Amino acid sequence: MGIDNTTRVKSSEMFASHFLNESAKSDKYASVIEHQKAYTVLYGNLNKLPARVRYFVEENAKVCQPDTIHICDGTDREKDLLYYILQRDGTIKPLPKYENCWLTSTDPADVARVESRTFISTQEEHDTVPRSKPGIKCTLGNWMSPTDLQSALDTRFPGCMKGRTMYVIPFSMGPVGSKLSKIGVQLTDSAYVVVSMRVMTRIGSRVLDALKDGEFIKCLHSVGKPITPGISAGNAMTSWPCNPRDTIVAHLPERNEICSYGSGYGGNSLLGKKCFALRLGSILARREGWFAEHMLIMGVENPKGQKKYFAAAFPSACGKTNLAMMEPTLPGYKVTCVGDDIAWMRFDEHGQLRAINPEAGFFGVAPGTSMKTNPNAMRSVLKNSIFTNVASTNDGGVFWEGMESEVPDNASITSWTGTENWTKDTGKTAAHPNSRFCTPADQCPIIDENWENPEGVPIEGIIFGGRRPEGVPLVYEAFDWQHGVFVGASLKSETTAAAEYKGKAIMHDPFAMRPFFGYNFGHYLDHWLSFQNKPEVHLPKIFHVNWFRKGPDGFLWPGFGENSRVLDWMFRRIDGEDCAMTSAVGLIPKPGSINMSGLEQEVDEDALFDLSKEFWEAEVKELGKYFDEQVGEDLPSSIRQELCNLGERVNSDL
C-alpha cells in the first residue's frame, strides 16, 4: 500500500526541517560547510567525488556561484527532501487522487523544445551541418562557432545560480554497468529537474561507483534567474523561474559537454534526454560504430510463442508511445515495451543488432492519451508520476484533451495555467498541447522482461513512419538496406506541438531525427550506409508505415490495437513468407495478406495502398529539391541513385 500524499508531505516537512538543522553538525556530512569557499555543501560529501567529477563541480561552482551544493545520492530520503522543497516553493502540488503524483505548470513562455536556440559548436561548420544551397537556411542542425558560443555562455552563466542550490546529478543512460550504457553528470539549479531526472535516468551513488574516475558527459544547466539581495525578486521567485529571452541549449562535442540556460522545460533541461541521448549520442555512435536513434523498442510475440523485437522511428507526438504500449486486437499476439522514445543499438560479436533503452522513464505527450488510445500508458502514469502543464480536476486528478469520457460530467476542471475554470466553451485547450507525464518505465504493465538486460534485445526489424494524410500506403518494405536508408532519409510528417511550430504542415523529418542530429546529416547517412559493406553483420529488414492516411470520411485505417495486423505482416516477412509484391515505392502486401478478420471497421484496402502517379511524381520532385537545397554535395551518391530509381519506377509502374 503506498503512502498517501498528505502523509508524505508531513513526513517530508519533518525530515527537511530536521535535516537542514542537523546536517551541518553530522559526521556523515563532513563537508557541509567549507569556510574557504563561497558556497556551502549542504548534502553529500564533495571530497568523496571522483577527481574528475569534483573538478567539474568546483570549476562550475566558481562561475555560477550557487549558495549551496547538493550532491544527489538517489535515495528515498533525498527524494522526500526534494518534494518538500518543491512544494514549499510552490513549484509542484500533490494530486491526492493518485499515489505519489504531482502537478506543475511552467511559465507560458517555456513550454517546448527551443530548436531555434539549440546549437552544435564545432571548429568547422561543415562537421555539424551540410553545405546547403546558397541562400537556403539549413534545417538539419544549427551551428555556432566556438568563439561565439563561448561569448554567449560568458554572458549568461557567471553568477547565474546566486541565491540558489546547485544540484549535482550523476546519471547513467542505460542500465548501470552495461557496456552499452554511458554516464553523465548534470549540474542544475532546478529541483524539478532533479526529481524528473530521478525518473528518466538512473542517478546517484551507484552511478559514481560504476564511473570511478572514468570519462563522463558534462552537463551544465541553469534556469537563468539568480536571486540577489537588494534586487526585486520579480520573476526570480516565481514558482517556475526561467529566462526565455536568453535561452540557449549548446552542445560541444569536442569537449563532450552540454550547456543549457534559461529554460526549465523537459527537453531543454533534462539533459540526458535529447541532448545527450541523441545529439551527443549520435556523435559518440559514429565515433564508436553504433546507432543512437529517436526510436521506440518493442517486442512482438505471435500465437506460436515466437518473439521478435522492432525499433521504430516516428517524429514526436506521432504515436510512438501508443505503438510501444499497444494492446493488440489480433488474437494470440502480445506486445511488450522496451522503450518509447530512444534506442541505442550496436552489433554484437555475432553480428546481431542489439538495442537498449537508455532511459528509465517515459516523458510522454499527455493530450490524446486515454484508456481508448493507450490504456497501458494510462495504467502506468497514475502513480509516482510528475505531470507538467496538464489541467486538474476538483477531486485531485488530472485532465487533458482525450480524457473527456474518463471524468464525470459535473467535474470542475482548472486549466493548465491555473487561472480559470475550464469548459469546452472557453475556446482554449484545458491542457497545453505539449503537456507531459513523467513516469517510471518499470510501472508499465507490459514492460518487457529484458528491458534492462545489459546485453540489449535483438532487433530484427526497423520501422519508419509519420503522419501522411495522402498518397503514402499503410505499409511497405524496403528492397534492401540501402533503399531502407533512403526511406529513412525521405521521412516526412505533419508538425506537432513538441517544438515551437504552430499549425499543421508537412515537414521533412529524416529518420525522425531532424531536431536531434549531432553532426552533418550527409555524414550520418554515410554512417548508416557503411554497415551494408560489413559482411559480418546481419542487417534487419526496414519498413515504412503510415497509420494516418485519410479518405473523404476520415482516417482509412482504424489504428491503435489494429496496428498489430501490420506488425503481423512484418513478422511474417522477416520469417521469409511470400506475402509481398513489388511496387514503385517498395514491397507492399499482396492482396489479402494482411489479416483483416474480426475488424469492426470496414477497411478499403484499395484506398490504403493506392499509389497515385501524380502524387509520387510530385514527391520525387520535392525530395530532389529538398536534398539539393539542404544536403547538397554531402548527399551520398547512393541516396541520389535511390531517388533516381524511385523516379524511374514511378514513371514506368504507375
C-alpha positions in Angstrom: 0.0 0.0 0.0 1.5 3.4 -1.0 1.8 6.4 1.3 -0.8 9.0 0.6 0.4 12.4 -0.4 -0.9 14.1 2.8 1.2 11.8 4.9 4.1 12.1 2.5 4.0 15.9 2.7 4.0 15.9 6.5 6.8 13.4 6.8 8.9 15.3 4.2 8.3 18.5 6.1 9.6 16.9 9.3 12.5 15.3 7.6 13.5 18.5 5.8 13.4 20.6 9.0 15.4 18.0 10.9 17.9 17.6 8.0 18.5 21.3 7.4 19.1 21.9 11.1 21.2 18.9 11.8 23.3 18.3 8.7 25.9 20.9 9.4 27.0 19.0 12.6 26.6 15.5 11.3 29.7 13.4 10.8 28.0 11.7 7.9 28.0 15.1 6.0 31.6 16.1 6.9 31.8 18.6 4.0 28.7 20.5 4.9 30.5 23.8 5.5 33.7 24.7 3.7 34.6 28.2 5.0 37.2 28.8 2.4 34.5 28.5 -0.3 31.7 30.9 -1.2 29.2 28.1 -1.1 28.0 25.5 1.4 27.8 21.8 0.6 24.5 21.1 2.2 24.0 17.5 1.2 26.7 14.9 0.3 30.5 15.0 0.5 32.4 16.8 -2.2 35.7 15.2 -1.0 34.3 11.7 -1.9 33.5 12.5 -5.5 35.8 11.0 -8.2 38.5 13.5 -9.0 37.2 14.4 -12.5 33.7 14.9 -11.2 34.9 17.1 -8.3 36.9 19.3 -10.6 33.9 19.7 -12.9 31.7 20.7 -9.9 34.2 23.1 -8.3 35.1 24.9 -11.6 31.4 25.5 -12.4 30.6 26.5 -8.9 33.2 29.2 -9.2 31.4 30.5 -12.3 27.8 30.0 -11.4 28.2 31.0 -7.7 25.5 28.9 -6.0 24.8 29.5 -2.3 24.7 25.8 -1.6 25.6 22.5 -3.3 23.6 19.3 -3.1 25.3 16.0 -4.3 22.5 13.6 -5.3 22.7 10.1 -3.9 19.4 8.8 -5.3 17.9 7.7 -2.0 14.3 7.8 -1.0 15.3 10.1 1.9 16.7 12.6 -0.7 13.5 12.3 -2.8 11.3 13.3 0.2 13.5 16.3 0.8 13.3 17.4 -2.9 9.5 17.1 -3.0 9.3 19.1 0.2 11.4 21.9 -1.3 9.4 21.9 -4.5 6.1 22.2 -2.6 7.5 24.9 -0.3 8.5 26.9 -3.3 5.1 26.4 -5.0 6.6 24.6 -8.0 4.5 21.4 -7.5 1.4 20.4 -5.7 0.2 16.9 -4.8 -2.6 15.1 -6.7 -4.4 13.3 -3.9 -6.5 11.2 -6.2 -3.4 9.2 -7.1 -0.5 7.6 -5.3 2.6 9.9 -5.1 1.7 12.0 -8.2 2.5 15.7 -8.6 1.4 18.6 -10.8 3.4 21.5 -12.1 2.8 24.3 -14.5 5.5 26.1 -16.4 5.8 29.7 -17.4 3.7 30.1 -20.6 6.9 31.1 -22.5 8.7 27.9 -21.5 6.6 25.0 -22.9 8.5 23.3 -25.7 11.9 22.5 -27.2 13.5 25.6 -28.5 15.1 24.3 -31.7 15.9 27.8 -33.0 18.1 28.3 -29.9 19.7 24.9 -29.9 23.2 24.7 -31.3 26.1 22.4 -32.0 29.5 24.0 -31.7 32.4 22.5 -33.7 35.6 24.1 -35.1 34.3 23.5 -38.6 30.7 24.3 -39.5 30.8 21.5 -42.1 31.2 19.0 -39.3 27.8 20.0 -38.0 25.6 20.9 -41.0 25.7 20.0 -44.7 26.7 22.6 -47.3 23.2 23.7 -48.2 22.3 25.6 -51.4 23.5 29.2 -51.2 20.7 31.4 -49.8 18.9 28.5 -48.2 19.0 28.1 -44.4 19.9 24.5 -43.5 17.2 23.0 -41.2 19.3 20.0 -40.4 21.1 21.5 -37.4 22.2 24.9 -36.0 25.9 25.6 -35.8 27.7 28.2 -33.7 31.4 28.9 -33.7 33.3 28.0 -30.5 34.2 31.7 -30.2 30.7 33.0 -30.5 29.4 30.2 -28.2 31.9 30.9 -25.5 30.9 34.6 -25.7 27.2 33.6 -25.3 28.0 31.4 -22.4 30.2 34.0 -20.7 27.3 36.5 -20.8 24.9 34.0 -19.1 26.5 31.6 -16.7 28.6 33.8 -14.4 26.6 34.3 -11.2 23.5 32.6 -12.6 23.0 30.4 -9.6 23.3 33.1 -6.9 20.8 32.5 -4.1 20.1 29.0 -5.4 21.3 25.5 -4.9 23.5 23.7 -7.4 22.4 20.1 -7.6 25.0 17.5 -8.8 23.3 14.6 -10.6 25.4 11.6 -11.5 23.3 9.7 -14.0 23.6 6.6 -16.2 22.0 6.4 -19.6 21.1 2.7 -19.8 21.5 0.0 -17.1 24.2 0.9 -14.7 27.4 -1.0 -15.7 26.2 -2.1 -19.1 28.8 -1.9 -21.9 26.1 -0.2 -24.0 25.5 2.5 -21.3 27.1 5.9 -20.9 27.4 8.1 -17.8 26.8 11.8 -17.4 27.0 14.4 -14.6 24.5 17.2 -14.7 24.7 20.4 -12.6 21.4 22.2 -12.3 19.7 24.8 -10.1 16.3 23.3 -10.5 14.9 20.8 -8.1 12.2 20.0 -10.6 15.0 18.8 -13.0 16.4 16.6 -10.3 13.1 14.8 -9.5 12.5 14.4 -13.2 16.0 13.0 -13.8 15.3 10.5 -11.0 12.5 9.2 -13.1 14.1 9.4 -16.6 17.6 8.1 -15.7 19.4 6.0 -13.1 21.0 8.5 -10.7 23.1 8.7 -7.5 25.9 6.9 -5.7 25.7 3.7 -7.6 26.4 5.6 -10.8 29.5 7.2 -9.2 30.6 3.7 -8.1 30.4 2.5 -11.7 32.1 5.6 -13.1 35.0 5.5 -10.7 37.3 8.1 -12.3 36.4 7.5 -15.8 35.2 9.8 -18.6 31.6 11.2 -18.5 29.5 13.7 -20.4 29.5 17.1 -18.7 26.1 18.7 -18.4 25.5 22.2 -17.1 22.0 23.7 -16.7 20.6 26.8 -15.1 17.1 28.4 -15.2 18.9 31.7 -15.6 17.3 33.5 -12.6 19.7 34.3 -9.8 18.4 35.7 -6.6 20.5 38.5 -5.2 19.9 40.7 -2.1 18.7 44.2 -2.8 17.2 43.4 -6.2 13.5 42.9 -6.6 12.9 39.2 -6.9 10.4 39.6 -9.7 10.4 36.5 -11.8 13.3 35.0 -9.8 11.0 33.9 -7.0 8.1 32.7 -9.1 7.2 29.0 -8.9 8.6 28.5 -12.4 11.8 30.6 -12.8 13.1 30.8 -16.4 14.7 33.3 -18.8 13.1 32.8 -22.2 14.8 35.8 -23.7 18.3 34.4 -23.1 17.6 30.7 -23.5 20.3 28.7 -25.2 20.9 24.9 -25.5 24.5 24.2 -26.6 26.4 21.1 -27.4 30.2 21.0 -27.5 31.1 17.6 -29.0 34.9 18.0 -28.8 34.6 18.6 -25.0 31.8 16.0 -24.5 29.8 18.9 -22.9 26.3 20.3 -22.9 25.3 23.7 -21.6 21.7 24.8 -21.3 20.5 28.1 -19.9 17.2 29.8 -19.4 14.6 27.0 -19.8 13.3 24.6 -17.2 11.2 22.6 -19.7 12.0 18.9 -20.2 13.8 18.6 -23.5 15.8 21.7 -22.7 16.6 20.9 -19.1 16.7 17.2 -18.7 20.0 17.0 -20.5 20.1 13.2 -20.5 17.2 13.1 -22.9 17.5 14.6 -26.4 20.8 16.5 -25.7 22.8 13.5 -24.5 20.9 10.5 -25.8 20.5 11.8 -29.3 22.6 14.9 -30.2 25.9 13.9 -28.4 24.8 10.3 -28.5 24.8 10.2 -32.4 28.3 11.6 -32.4 29.5 9.0 -29.9 27.8 6.4 -32.0 29.5 7.4 -35.2 32.9 7.5 -33.4 32.4 4.1 -31.9 30.4 2.3 -34.6 26.9 2.1 -33.3 23.5 3.9 -33.6 21.8 6.5 -31.3 18.3 6.9 -32.6 14.9 8.5 -32.0 13.2 5.1 -31.9 10.9 3.1 -29.7 11.8 -0.5 -29.0 9.0 -3.1 -28.7 8.7 -6.9 -28.5 6.1 -8.7 -30.7 5.1 -12.3 -29.9 3.0 -14.3 -32.2 0.4 -17.0 -31.3 3.2 -19.7 -31.6 5.2 -18.0 -28.9 7.8 -16.7 -31.3 9.1 -13.3 -30.4 10.8 -10.5 -32.4 12.0 -7.1 -31.4 11.4 -4.0 -33.6 12.8 -0.4 -33.4 10.6 2.3 -34.8 11.3 6.0 -35.6 8.3 8.4 -35.6 8.5 12.2 -35.1 7.3 13.4 -31.7 3.6 13.1 -30.9 3.0 10.7 -33.9 2.0 7.7 -32.0 5.3 6.2 -30.8 4.2 5.7 -27.2 0.9 4.3 -28.4 2.7 1.7 -30.6 5.2 0.9 -27.9 2.5 0.1 -25.4 -0.1 -1.3 -27.8 -2.8 -3.8 -26.8 -3.1 -6.0 -29.9 -6.5 -6.8 -31.2 -5.2 -9.7 -33.3 -5.9 -12.8 -31.3 -2.8 -14.6 -29.9 -0.5 -11.6 -30.3 1.3 -10.0 -27.4 3.3 -6.7 -27.4 5.9 -5.8 -24.8 7.6 -2.4 -24.3 11.3 -1.9 -24.0 11.2 1.9 -24.6 9.0 4.5 -26.2 11.5 7.2 -27.4 15.2 6.4 -27.8 17.2 3.4 -28.9 20.9 2.8 -28.6 21.8 -0.1 -31.0 25.1 -1.9 -31.5 26.1 -5.1 -33.4 27.3 -7.7 -31.1 30.2 -10.2 -31.7 27.8 -12.4 -33.6 26.7 -9.6 -36.0 23.3 -9.3 -34.3 22.0 -5.8 -33.9 21.1 -5.3 -30.2 19.3 -2.3 -28.6 18.9 -0.8 -25.1 16.6 1.9 -24.0 19.0 4.4 -22.4 16.1 6.0 -20.4 14.5 4.7 -17.2 11.2 6.5 -17.7 8.6 7.8 -20.1 8.3 11.6 -20.9 5.1 11.3 -22.9 2.8 13.7 -24.5 -0.4 13.7 -22.5 -3.1 15.0 -24.8 -4.6 12.2 -26.9 -3.5 9.6 -24.3 -6.5 7.8 -22.9 -7.9 4.4 -22.0 -9.1 4.2 -25.6 -5.9 5.1 -27.3 -3.3 3.8 -24.9 -4.7 2.0 -21.8 -1.2 0.8 -20.8 0.1 4.3 -20.7 -2.8 5.4 -18.5 -2.2 2.4 -16.2 1.4 3.4 -16.0 1.0 7.1 -15.1 -1.4 7.1 -12.2 1.3 6.6 -9.5 4.8 8.0 -8.9 4.4 10.5 -11.8 5.0 14.2 -12.5 2.5 15.9 -14.7 3.6 19.2 -16.4 1.1 21.6 -17.9 -2.0 19.4 -17.8 -5.3 20.5 -16.4 -6.5 19.4 -12.9 -9.9 18.3 -11.5 -11.6 19.3 -8.3 -11.1 15.7 -6.9 -7.4 16.0 -7.1 -6.9 14.3 -10.5 -5.6 15.3 -14.0 -7.3 16.1 -17.2 -6.3 16.7 -20.8 -7.9 16.5 -24.2 -8.8 12.9 -25.0 -9.9 12.1 -21.4 -13.4 13.6 -21.8 -15.1 10.2 -21.2 -13.0 9.5 -18.2 -14.1 12.3 -15.9 -17.6 12.9 -14.5 -19.7 15.3 -16.4 -20.0 17.5 -13.3 -16.3 17.6 -12.7 -14.8 21.1 -12.2 -11.6 21.5 -14.3 -8.9 24.1 -13.9 -6.8 24.8 -17.0 -3.1 24.2 -17.1 -2.4 27.9 -16.5 -4.3 27.6 -13.2 -6.1 30.8 -13.8 -9.6 29.8 -14.9 -12.2 27.1 -14.6 -12.2 25.4 -17.9 -15.1 24.4 -20.0 -15.4 23.4 -23.7 -16.9 26.9 -24.3 -13.7 28.7 -23.3 -12.3 28.3 -26.8 -8.9 27.1 -25.4 -7.5 23.7 -24.6 -7.6 22.6 -20.9 -4.0 21.2 -21.1 -1.2 22.6 -23.1 -0.8 20.7 -26.4 2.7 19.7 -25.4 1.8 18.8 -21.8 3.7 15.8 -20.4 3.7 12.9 -18.0 7.0 11.8 -16.5 6.6 8.2 -15.3 9.0 5.3 -14.3 9.2 2.7 -17.1 9.0 -0.2 -14.8 5.4 0.7 -13.9 4.3 -0.1 -17.5 2.1 -3.2 -17.2 3.6 -4.6 -20.4 7.2 -3.7 -19.8 9.5 -6.3 -21.4 11.2 -8.8 -19.2 14.5 -7.9 -20.9 14.1 -4.1 -20.9 17.1 -3.7 -18.6 19.1 -6.6 -20.0 22.7 -5.1 -20.1 23.2 -7.1 -23.4 20.2 -5.4 -25.1 17.5 -7.0 -27.1 18.0 -8.4 -30.7 16.5 -6.1 -33.3 15.1 -7.8 -36.4 13.0 -5.0 -38.0 13.3 -1.2 -38.2 10.2 0.9 -38.9 9.9 4.4 -40.1 6.7 6.3 -40.1 5.0 9.7 -39.9 1.7 11.5 -40.3 0.9 11.5 -44.1 -2.7 12.2 -44.8 -2.5 11.3 -48.5 -0.5 9.3 -51.0 1.6 7.1 -48.8 0.4 3.5 -48.3 -0.3 1.8 -45.0 2.9 -0.2 -45.0 5.8 -1.2 -47.4 9.1 -2.9 -47.0 12.4 -1.5 -48.3 14.0 -3.5 -51.1 17.3 -3.7 -49.2 19.4 -1.9 -46.6 20.4 1.0 -49.0 16.8 1.5 -50.1 15.8 1.5 -46.4 18.3 4.2 -45.6 16.8 6.2 -48.4 13.3 5.6 -46.9 14.5 7.0 -43.6 16.2 9.9 -45.2 12.9 10.8 -47.1 10.7 10.7 -44.0 8.1 13.4 -43.7 5.3 14.2 -41.2 2.8 16.8 -40.1 4.3 19.1 -37.5 3.4 18.6 -33.8 3.3 20.6 -30.6 6.6 19.2 -29.3 8.5 22.1 -30.7 7.8 25.8 -31.2 6.0 25.3 -34.6 2.3 26.3 -34.9 -0.3 24.9 -37.2 -0.1 21.7 -39.4 2.2 21.4 -42.3 4.1 18.5 -43.9 7.7 18.8 -42.9 10.8 16.8 -43.7 12.0 14.9 -40.6 14.6 12.4 -41.9 14.9 9.4 -39.5 12.7 11.4 -37.2 16.0 12.9 -36.2 15.8 16.4 -37.8 15.9 18.3 -34.5 18.5 15.9 -33.0 21.3 15.3 -35.4 24.6 15.9 -33.6 26.6 16.1 -36.9 26.4 16.6 -40.6 23.3 14.7 -42.0 25.2 13.6 -45.1 27.9 12.0 -42.9 25.1 10.5 -40.8 23.8 8.8 -44.0 27.3 7.6 -44.8 27.4 6.0 -41.3 24.2 4.1 -41.8 25.2 3.0 -45.3 28.6 1.8 -44.2 27.1 -1.2 -42.5 26.0 -2.8 -45.8 29.7 -3.3 -46.5 30.3 -5.3 -43.4 29.6 -9.0 -44.2 29.9 -10.0 -40.6 26.7 -8.2 -39.5 23.1 -9.3 -40.0 21.1 -6.3 -41.2 17.5 -6.1 -40.1 14.6 -5.5 -42.6 13.4 -1.9 -42.9 9.7 -0.9 -43.2 7.7 2.2 -43.6 4.2 2.7 -42.1 1.5 5.4 -42.3 -1.4 5.0 -39.9 -2.8 8.4 -40.8 -3.9 8.3 -44.4 -7.3 9.9 -44.9 -10.3 9.5 -47.1 -13.5 11.5 -47.5 -14.8 10.3 -44.1 -11.6 10.5 -42.1 -8.8 8.0 -41.4 -8.8 5.0 -43.7 -7.1 2.7 -41.1 -8.5 2.3 -37.5 -5.1 2.3 -35.9 -4.2 1.7 -32.3 -4.6 -2.0 -31.4 -5.4 -2.8 -35.1 -1.8 -1.9 -35.9 -0.9 -5.4 -34.7 -2.2 -6.6 -38.1 0.5 -4.7 -39.8 3.1 -6.0 -37.3 1.9 -9.5 -38.0 2.7 -8.9 -41.8 6.1 -7.6 -40.9 6.7 -10.6 -38.6 5.9 -13.0 -41.4 8.1 -11.1 -43.9 11.1 -11.4 -41.6 10.4 -15.1 -41.4 10.6 -15.2 -45.3 6.9 -15.6 -46.1 6.0 -14.8 -49.7 3.3 -12.3 -48.8 4.6 -9.2 -50.6 4.7 -7.8 -54.1 6.9 -5.3 -55.8 5.6 -1.7 -56.2 7.1 1.6 -57.2 7.8 2.5 -53.6 8.8 -0.8 -52.1 7.4 -4.2 -51.3 3.7 -3.9 -50.4 1.4 -6.6 -49.0 -0.2 -8.9 -51.5 -4.0 -8.5 -51.6 -5.5 -10.4 -48.6 -2.1 -10.9 -46.9 -2.9 -8.5 -44.0 -5.2 -10.3 -41.6 -8.4 -8.3 -41.5 -10.6 -10.9 -39.7 -12.7 -9.6 -36.9 -12.2 -5.9 -37.9 -15.2 -3.9 -36.7 -14.5 -1.0 -39.1 -14.7 -1.7 -42.8 -11.4 -1.0 -44.4 -10.8 0.0 -48.0 -7.6 -1.8 -48.9 -7.5 -0.4 -52.4 -7.5 3.1 -51.0 -4.9 2.3 -48.3 -2.5 1.0 -50.9 -3.4 3.3 -53.8 -0.2 4.8 -55.4 -1.1 7.9 -57.3 1.3 8.6 -60.2 0.7 12.3 -59.8 1.4 12.3 -56.1 4.6 10.3 -56.4 5.9 12.3 -59.3 5.5 15.4 -57.1 7.1 13.5 -54.1 10.2 12.6 -56.2 10.5 16.2 -57.4 10.1 17.6 -54.0 12.5 15.2 -52.4 15.1 16.1 -55.1 14.6 19.7 -54.3 15.0 19.1 -50.6 18.1 17.0 -50.9 19.7 19.6 -53.3 18.9 22.5 -51.1 19.5 21.0 -47.7 22.2 18.4 -48.2 23.8 19.4 -51.5 27.2 17.8 -52.2 27.1 16.0 -48.8 24.3 13.7 -50.0 25.8 10.2 -50.6 25.7 9.2 -54.3 23.9 6.0 -53.4 21.0 8.0 -51.9 20.8 10.2 -55.0 20.7 7.0 -57.1 17.9 5.6 -54.9 15.9 8.8 -55.7 16.5 8.3 -59.4 15.5 4.7 -59.1 12.2 5.8 -57.4 11.5 8.3 -60.2 12.1 5.6 -62.8 9.7 3.1 -61.1 7.1 5.8 -60.7 7.2 6.6 -64.4 7.2 3.0 -65.5 5.0 1.3 -62.9 2.3 3.8 -62.1 
